[in-house]
Amino acid sequence: MSLSPLTFVGISKFSADLQTILNRAQQIASFPLQSLQNDRTDLIQKKTLTMTLQSLAGELSNSLQKMADTGDAKGIQGTSSRPSAVSINSVSGSTAANYTISDITSIARAASETSVSGYASSGSTPVSATGHLRLTVGSETHDIFLAPDRNHLSGLRDAINQLGTGVTATIFTTGTGADPNFLSVSSNTTGATTLSLQDDPEGSNTSLLTSVNQGSNAEFKLNGVSVSRPRSLINDVVTGVSFTIAETTSGSDTITLSLSSSRSQLSASLTQFVNAYNNMVDFLDTQIGPSAGLLSGSNLISGMASNLRQLTSFQGSGNIHSLSELGLELDNAGKLSLNQEKLTGLNDAQLSSAFEFLGSAPHGLGSMVQQFRSFSDPVTGLVKTELDQFGITENRLKSQISTLTERIQQQQAALQSRLQFADTLLASLESQQSMLNAQLESLNLTLYGRKNS
């Protein structure tokens, strides 16, 4: 909120001077208001900078958590010797191992059957001789009774779908022949099951559906042990590994699932950490030193700088003691870089120790995640607390600015009114003086026959 300039409209020859007085009074009155407005502008900029700090702290804590997760899982990555047949979806285990899958005789499919015969009309041709039908899904049976006006394909379809038995009925039309309309009933889930529909089950017991696709389980052997599951996604056979059976095998074909520590996962998590760390350093550099920004001296800045120092000087208790042994190098500007050659040069024993160093165990680097999360947490974090205080201060400043603006406007209006009154008096005096001068001139002419020179 700002003050609008006041324009003084006068009628005396001193109106310009009165306008100057009014402008000067307004300028003097605006000094404390401008100070408050400057304080609010600075506060808004501090809020923006603080939210940037919160975001960067969140990125850094997330990168640390990813490194900790990679360390805890030993960077285990799964590969399949034939991904088209068996693909690995996820690996959460931390133990290297090899598994052999063979004799994939079937993959999981949903049961899906079609009516044995077609019907001339889906809305009028009767489908049941008695109106009584029985649907069997797995081990459950459901009796269906169709009223005469619903004894047709559409009525049967709706009745099946309303049962909520885990199957879906639809009607499809071939478009040719005298009876082009067919009923299709499909299971909503994969796996071998019984799916049938009988007409007049207590009498002729006629099958209305085919029985050529009753669904199938995924059937295979894992390390020579037979496994059968009603779905192709297998996540309860090998602990910490989820894979999908997509093709069958023949003869002695085997597929190998290999779980091993991956240097690429270690490299990826370290690279993400380096980027997040350097982004934070860049930000802190703008708030520290002779050209520091508005957060200079903030406890948040000094606290984060202290955390970064602890992070780069962290000492592990295993064979890998520091980040530098993983190939992370600190330059004179305080920035990190990853020496890929040094990381690649780690032998298997050192690689195992590297994962332990990064893990979340009490002595792993992951133990520092909480220190950075204490800054970035959107509910309980230190930055959130600071932002809340900024909000309180901004509301106070807005209230003070509004109150002061209103007060100044009232004072200016009163001053303008007084000056207007003074101008009117001055104009009146000027008019009286002009009249007096005219009378004197007239008197001189009358008495002396001349004007005053």
C-alpha positions as CSV (number, residue, x, y, z in Angstrom):
1,M,0.0,0.0,0.0
2,S,1.4,3.4,-1.0
3,L,0.3,7.1,-0.6
4,S,-1.2,8.8,-3.6
5,P,0.2,12.3,-4.3
6,L,-2.1,15.1,-3.2
7,T,-2.7,18.0,-5.6
8,F,-3.4,21.4,-4.2
9,V,-5.7,23.6,-6.2
10,G,-5.4,27.1,-5.0
11,I,-6.7,30.5,-6.1
12,S,-4.1,32.8,-4.4
13,K,-0.8,33.7,-5.8
14,F,0.8,31.6,-3.0
15,S,-0.9,28.3,-4.1
16,A,2.4,27.0,-5.5
17,D,4.1,27.6,-2.2
18,L,1.2,25.9,-0.4
19,Q,1.6,22.9,-2.8
20,T,5.3,22.7,-1.9
21,I,4.4,22.7,1.8
22,L,1.9,19.9,1.2
23,N,4.4,17.8,-0.8
24,R,7.1,18.2,1.8
25,A,4.7,17.2,4.6
26,Q,3.7,14.1,2.7
27,Q,7.4,13.3,2.0
28,I,8.3,13.5,5.7
29,A,5.3,11.5,6.8
30,S,6.2,8.8,4.2
31,F,9.7,8.1,5.7
32,P,8.5,5.6,8.4
33,L,6.0,4.1,6.0
34,Q,8.8,3.5,3.4
35,S,10.9,1.9,6.1
36,L,8.2,-0.6,6.9
37,Q,7.6,-1.3,3.2
38,N,11.3,-1.9,2.8
39,D,11.3,-4.3,5.8
40,R,8.4,-6.2,4.2
41,T,10.2,-6.4,0.8
42,D,13.3,-7.8,2.5
43,L,11.2,-10.3,4.5
44,I,9.5,-11.6,1.3
45,Q,13.0,-12.1,-0.3
46,K,14.1,-13.9,2.9
47,K,11.1,-16.2,2.6
48,T,12.0,-17.0,-1.0
49,L,15.6,-17.7,-0.1
50,T,14.6,-19.8,2.9
51,M,12.2,-21.9,0.7
52,T,15.1,-22.4,-1.7
53,L,17.2,-23.7,1.2
54,Q,14.4,-26.0,2.2
55,S,14.2,-27.4,-1.3
56,L,18.0,-27.9,-1.6
57,A,18.1,-29.6,1.8
58,G,15.3,-31.9,0.7
59,E,17.3,-32.9,-2.4
60,L,20.4,-33.5,-0.4
61,S,18.6,-35.6,2.3
62,N,16.9,-37.6,-0.5
63,S,20.3,-38.3,-2.2
64,L,21.7,-39.4,1.1
65,Q,18.8,-41.7,1.7
66,K,19.2,-43.2,-1.8
67,M,22.9,-43.8,-1.0
68,A,21.9,-45.4,2.3
69,D,19.3,-47.6,0.6
70,T,21.9,-48.6,-2.0
71,G,24.3,-49.4,0.7
72,D,21.9,-51.4,2.8
73,A,20.9,-53.4,-0.3
74,K,24.6,-53.8,-1.2
75,G,23.7,-52.4,-4.6
76,I,22.1,-55.7,-5.6
77,Q,20.8,-55.6,-9.1
78,G,18.9,-58.4,-10.9
79,T,19.5,-59.6,-14.5
80,S,17.7,-62.2,-16.5
81,S,19.5,-64.3,-19.2
82,R,16.3,-64.1,-21.3
83,P,14.2,-61.0,-20.4
84,S,11.6,-61.8,-23.0
85,A,10.6,-65.0,-21.1
86,V,11.3,-63.9,-17.5
87,S,11.8,-60.2,-16.6
88,I,12.9,-58.9,-13.3
89,N,10.6,-56.1,-11.9
90,S,12.3,-55.2,-8.7
91,V,15.0,-56.3,-6.3
92,S,15.0,-55.4,-2.6
93,G,17.2,-58.1,-1.2
94,S,20.8,-57.6,-0.1
95,T,22.3,-61.0,-0.9
96,A,24.0,-62.0,-4.2
97,A,22.6,-65.3,-5.6
98,N,21.7,-67.1,-8.8
99,Y,18.5,-68.9,-9.6
100,T,17.5,-71.2,-12.4
101,I,14.0,-71.2,-13.9
102,S,13.0,-74.0,-16.2
103,D,10.0,-76.0,-17.5
104,I,7.8,-73.0,-18.0
105,T,4.8,-75.0,-19.2
106,S,2.2,-72.2,-19.0
107,I,1.8,-68.5,-18.2
108,A,-1.0,-67.1,-16.2
109,R,-4.1,-66.3,-18.2
110,A,-7.7,-65.3,-17.2
111,A,-10.5,-67.7,-17.9
112,S,-12.7,-66.5,-20.9
113,E,-15.5,-68.4,-22.5
114,T,-18.1,-67.6,-25.2
115,S,-21.6,-68.7,-25.6
116,V,-21.9,-72.0,-27.6
117,S,-24.3,-70.5,-30.0
118,G,-25.3,-67.1,-31.2
119,Y,-28.6,-65.3,-30.9
120,A,-30.6,-63.4,-33.5
121,S,-31.2,-60.4,-31.1
122,S,-29.5,-59.3,-28.0
123,G,-32.7,-57.7,-26.7
124,S,-35.5,-60.1,-27.5
125,T,-34.3,-63.7,-28.4
126,P,-34.7,-65.9,-25.3
127,V,-31.5,-67.4,-23.8
128,S,-33.1,-69.7,-21.3
129,A,-35.8,-72.3,-21.6
130,T,-37.0,-71.8,-18.1
131,G,-35.5,-68.5,-17.0
132,H,-33.3,-70.4,-14.4
133,L,-29.5,-70.5,-15.0
134,R,-26.5,-71.3,-12.8
135,L,-23.2,-69.6,-13.1
136,T,-20.1,-71.4,-11.6
137,V,-16.9,-69.4,-10.9
138,G,-14.3,-71.5,-9.2
139,S,-15.9,-73.3,-6.3
140,E,-18.8,-70.9,-6.1
141,T,-22.2,-71.2,-7.8
142,H,-24.8,-68.5,-8.3
143,D,-28.4,-69.1,-9.4
144,I,-29.8,-66.6,-11.8
145,F,-33.5,-66.1,-12.4
146,L,-34.6,-64.1,-15.5
147,A,-38.0,-62.6,-15.6
148,P,-39.8,-63.1,-19.0
149,D,-39.1,-59.6,-20.1
150,R,-35.3,-60.0,-19.2
151,N,-34.8,-63.4,-20.8
152,H,-32.4,-62.3,-23.5
153,L,-28.7,-61.6,-23.9
154,S,-28.7,-58.1,-22.5
155,G,-30.7,-59.2,-19.4
156,L,-28.4,-62.2,-18.8
157,R,-25.3,-60.0,-19.2
158,D,-26.6,-57.5,-16.7
159,A,-27.6,-60.2,-14.2
160,I,-24.1,-61.7,-14.3
161,N,-22.4,-58.3,-13.8
162,Q,-24.6,-57.5,-10.9
163,L,-23.5,-60.6,-9.0
164,G,-20.1,-59.3,-8.3
165,T,-18.4,-62.7,-8.6
166,G,-15.2,-61.5,-10.2
167,V,-16.2,-62.0,-13.8
168,T,-17.4,-59.6,-16.5
169,A,-20.0,-60.4,-19.1
170,T,-20.2,-58.6,-22.4
171,I,-22.0,-59.0,-25.8
172,F,-20.2,-59.0,-29.1
173,T,-21.7,-59.1,-32.6
174,T,-20.1,-60.8,-35.6
175,G,-22.3,-58.8,-37.9
176,T,-23.0,-61.8,-40.2
177,G,-25.3,-64.8,-40.2
178,A,-28.8,-65.2,-38.7
179,D,-27.5,-65.4,-35.1
180,P,-24.6,-62.8,-34.9
181,N,-24.9,-62.0,-31.2
182,F,-22.7,-63.9,-28.6
183,L,-22.2,-63.7,-24.9
184,S,-18.6,-63.5,-23.5
185,V,-17.8,-64.1,-19.9
186,S,-14.3,-63.4,-18.6
187,S,-12.6,-63.7,-15.2
188,N,-11.3,-60.4,-13.8
189,T,-8.1,-62.2,-12.6
190,T,-5.7,-64.6,-14.0
191,G,-5.3,-68.2,-13.0
192,A,-6.8,-71.6,-13.6
193,T,-10.5,-71.8,-12.5
194,T,-13.8,-73.3,-13.4
195,L,-16.1,-71.0,-15.4
196,S,-19.4,-72.4,-16.7
197,L,-23.0,-71.3,-17.2
198,Q,-25.8,-73.9,-17.2
199,D,-29.4,-73.4,-18.4
200,D,-32.2,-75.2,-16.4
201,P,-29.7,-76.7,-13.9
202,E,-32.3,-78.8,-12.2
203,G,-33.6,-80.2,-15.5
204,S,-31.8,-80.4,-18.9
205,N,-28.7,-78.7,-17.4
206,T,-27.5,-77.4,-20.8
207,S,-24.1,-75.7,-21.0
208,L,-24.4,-72.2,-22.6
209,L,-20.6,-71.5,-22.5
210,T,-17.7,-73.2,-24.2
211,S,-15.0,-74.7,-22.0
212,V,-11.9,-74.2,-24.1
213,N,-10.2,-71.5,-22.0
214,Q,-10.7,-72.1,-18.3
215,G,-7.6,-69.9,-17.5
216,S,-4.2,-71.1,-16.5
217,N,-1.6,-70.7,-13.7
218,A,2.0,-69.8,-14.3
219,E,3.7,-73.2,-14.1
220,F,7.5,-73.5,-13.8
221,K,10.4,-74.9,-11.8
222,L,12.7,-72.8,-9.7
223,N,16.0,-74.5,-9.1
224,G,14.2,-77.8,-10.0
225,V,11.3,-77.2,-7.6
226,S,7.8,-77.0,-9.2
227,V,6.0,-73.7,-8.7
228,S,2.4,-72.9,-9.6
229,R,0.9,-69.4,-9.2
230,P,-2.4,-67.9,-10.5
231,R,-0.6,-64.8,-11.8
232,S,2.4,-64.1,-14.0
233,L,3.9,-61.5,-11.5
234,I,5.8,-63.7,-9.0
235,N,6.8,-61.9,-5.8
236,D,6.5,-64.5,-3.1
237,V,9.0,-67.2,-4.2
238,V,12.4,-65.6,-4.0
239,T,12.7,-63.2,-1.0
240,G,13.3,-59.6,-2.1
241,V,12.8,-60.4,-5.9
242,S,9.8,-59.8,-8.1
243,F,9.8,-61.2,-11.6
244,T,7.3,-61.8,-14.4
245,I,6.8,-65.0,-16.4
246,A,6.0,-64.0,-20.0
247,E,6.8,-67.0,-22.2
248,T,6.9,-70.8,-22.0
249,T,10.1,-72.8,-22.5
250,S,10.7,-76.1,-24.3
251,G,12.9,-79.1,-23.6
252,S,15.9,-78.3,-21.5
253,D,15.8,-74.6,-21.9
254,T,16.8,-72.7,-18.7
255,I,16.7,-69.1,-17.7
256,T,19.1,-67.7,-15.1
257,L,18.3,-64.9,-12.7
258,S,21.4,-63.3,-11.3
259,L,21.5,-61.1,-8.3
260,S,24.8,-59.3,-7.8
261,S,26.2,-56.0,-6.5
262,S,26.2,-53.3,-9.2
263,R,28.9,-50.6,-9.5
264,S,26.5,-48.7,-11.7
265,Q,24.0,-48.3,-8.9
266,L,26.7,-47.1,-6.6
267,S,28.0,-44.6,-9.2
268,A,24.5,-43.3,-9.9
269,S,23.7,-42.7,-6.2
270,L,27.1,-41.0,-5.7
271,T,26.5,-38.8,-8.8
272,Q,23.1,-37.7,-7.5
273,F,24.6,-36.9,-4.1
274,V,27.5,-34.9,-5.7
275,N,25.0,-32.8,-7.7
276,A,22.8,-32.1,-4.6
277,Y,25.8,-31.3,-2.4
278,N,27.2,-28.8,-5.0
279,N,23.9,-27.1,-5.4
280,M,23.8,-26.5,-1.7
281,V,27.3,-25.2,-1.7
282,D,26.5,-22.8,-4.5
283,F,23.5,-21.5,-2.5
284,L,25.4,-21.1,0.7
285,D,28.2,-19.2,-1.1
286,T,25.6,-16.5,-1.9
287,Q,24.7,-16.0,1.8
288,I,28.2,-16.0,3.3
289,G,31.0,-13.5,3.0
290,P,31.3,-9.8,2.0
291,S,28.6,-10.0,-0.6
292,A,26.3,-12.2,1.4
293,G,22.5,-12.1,0.8
294,L,19.7,-11.4,3.2
295,L,20.2,-14.7,5.0
296,S,23.6,-13.7,6.2
297,G,24.0,-14.5,9.9
298,S,21.0,-16.8,9.9
299,N,21.3,-19.9,12.1
300,L,20.0,-21.9,9.2
301,I,22.9,-21.0,7.0
302,S,25.5,-21.6,9.7
303,G,23.8,-24.9,10.7
304,M,23.7,-26.2,7.1
305,A,27.3,-25.2,6.6
306,S,28.3,-27.1,9.7
307,N,26.4,-30.2,8.5
308,L,28.2,-30.1,5.1
309,R,31.5,-30.0,7.0
310,Q,30.5,-33.0,9.1
311,L,29.4,-34.8,5.9
312,T,32.6,-34.4,4.0
313,S,34.7,-35.3,7.1
314,F,32.6,-38.4,8.0
315,Q,34.7,-41.3,9.1
316,G,33.4,-44.9,8.8
317,S,34.5,-47.8,10.9
318,G,35.0,-50.4,8.1
319,N,37.7,-50.9,5.5
320,I,36.3,-47.8,3.7
321,H,36.8,-44.8,6.0
322,S,35.9,-41.7,4.0
323,L,34.2,-40.4,0.9
324,S,37.6,-39.7,-0.7
325,E,38.2,-43.5,-0.8
326,L,35.1,-43.8,-2.9
327,G,36.5,-41.3,-5.4
328,L,34.8,-38.2,-4.1
329,E,37.2,-35.3,-4.3
330,L,36.8,-31.9,-2.7
331,D,38.3,-28.9,-4.6
332,N,39.4,-25.5,-3.3
333,A,35.9,-24.0,-3.8
334,G,34.3,-26.6,-1.6
335,K,32.8,-28.5,-4.5
336,L,32.7,-32.3,-4.8
337,S,33.5,-34.3,-7.9
338,L,33.4,-38.1,-8.6
339,N,36.6,-39.8,-9.8
340,Q,35.1,-42.6,-11.8
341,E,38.5,-44.3,-12.3
342,K,39.0,-44.6,-8.5
343,L,35.5,-45.9,-8.0
344,T,35.9,-48.5,-10.8
345,G,39.3,-49.5,-9.4
346,L,37.7,-50.8,-6.1
347,N,38.0,-54.6,-5.8
348,D,35.2,-56.8,-4.7
349,A,36.1,-56.6,-1.0
350,Q,36.4,-52.8,-1.2
351,L,33.1,-52.6,-3.0
352,S,31.4,-54.5,-0.2
353,S,33.0,-52.2,2.3
354,A,31.8,-49.2,0.2
355,F,28.2,-50.3,0.6
356,E,28.7,-50.7,4.3
357,F,30.1,-47.2,4.5
358,L,27.1,-45.7,2.8
359,G,24.5,-47.8,4.7
360,S,22.1,-46.6,7.3
361,A,23.7,-48.6,10.1
362,P,24.8,-46.6,13.2
363,H,28.2,-46.2,11.7
364,G,27.2,-45.6,8.1
365,L,26.9,-42.3,6.2
366,G,23.2,-42.9,6.1
367,S,23.0,-42.1,9.8
368,M,23.4,-38.4,8.8
369,V,20.2,-38.4,6.7
370,Q,18.1,-37.2,9.7
371,Q,20.4,-34.1,10.2
372,F,19.5,-32.8,6.8
373,R,15.9,-33.9,7.1
374,S,15.6,-31.9,10.2
375,F,16.0,-28.9,7.9
376,S,13.8,-29.9,5.1
377,D,10.9,-31.6,6.8
378,P,7.7,-29.7,5.6
379,V,6.0,-30.2,9.0
380,T,8.6,-30.3,11.8
381,G,11.7,-29.0,10.0
382,L,13.8,-26.0,11.1
383,V,13.1,-24.2,7.9
384,K,9.3,-24.7,8.3
385,T,9.6,-23.2,11.8
386,E,11.5,-20.2,10.4
387,L,9.0,-19.7,7.6
388,D,6.2,-19.7,10.1
389,Q,8.0,-16.9,12.0
390,F,8.4,-15.0,8.8
391,G,4.7,-15.3,8.2
392,I,3.9,-13.9,11.6
393,T,6.3,-11.0,11.1
394,E,4.9,-10.3,7.6
395,N,1.3,-10.1,8.9
396,R,2.5,-7.7,11.6
397,L,4.2,-5.5,9.1
398,K,1.2,-5.5,6.8
399,S,-1.0,-4.4,9.7
400,Q,1.4,-1.6,10.7
401,I,1.7,-0.4,7.1
402,S,-2.1,-0.4,6.7
403,T,-2.5,1.5,10.0
404,L,0.2,4.0,9.3
405,T,-1.0,4.6,5.7
406,E,-4.5,5.4,7.0
407,R,-3.1,7.7,9.7
408,I,-1.0,9.6,7.2
409,Q,-3.9,10.0,4.8
410,Q,-6.0,11.4,7.5
411,Q,-3.2,13.9,8.5
412,Q,-2.6,14.9,4.9
413,A,-6.3,15.4,4.3
414,A,-6.5,17.6,7.4
415,L,-3.4,19.6,6.4
416,Q,-4.8,20.0,2.9
417,S,-8.0,21.3,4.3
418,R,-6.2,23.9,6.5
419,L,-4.0,25.0,3.6
420,Q,-7.1,25.3,1.4
421,F,-8.6,27.5,4.1
422,A,-5.4,29.6,4.3
423,D,-5.4,29.9,0.5
424,T,-8.9,31.2,0.6
425,L,-8.0,33.8,3.2
426,L,-5.0,34.9,1.2
427,A,-7.1,35.2,-1.9
428,S,-9.6,37.3,0.1
429,L,-6.8,39.5,1.3
430,E,-5.4,39.8,-2.2
431,S,-8.8,40.9,-3.4
432,Q,-9.2,43.5,-0.6
433,Q,-5.7,44.8,-1.4
434,S,-6.6,45.2,-5.0
435,M,-9.8,47.1,-4.1
436,L,-7.9,49.3,-1.7
437,N,-5.3,50.1,-4.3
438,A,-8.0,51.0,-6.8
439,Q,-9.7,53.3,-4.3
440,L,-6.4,55.0,-3.6
441,E,-5.8,55.5,-7.4
442,S,-9.3,56.9,-7.7
443,L,-8.7,59.3,-4.8
444,N,-5.4,60.5,-6.3
445,L,-7.2,61.2,-9.6
446,T,-9.9,63.1,-7.9
447,L,-7.6,65.2,-5.7
448,Y,-4.6,65.7,-7.8
449,G,-5.6,64.7,-11.3
450,R,-2.9,62.1,-11.6
451,K,-2.1,58.4,-10.7
452,N,0.5,57.3,-8.3
453,S,3.7,56.6,-10.2
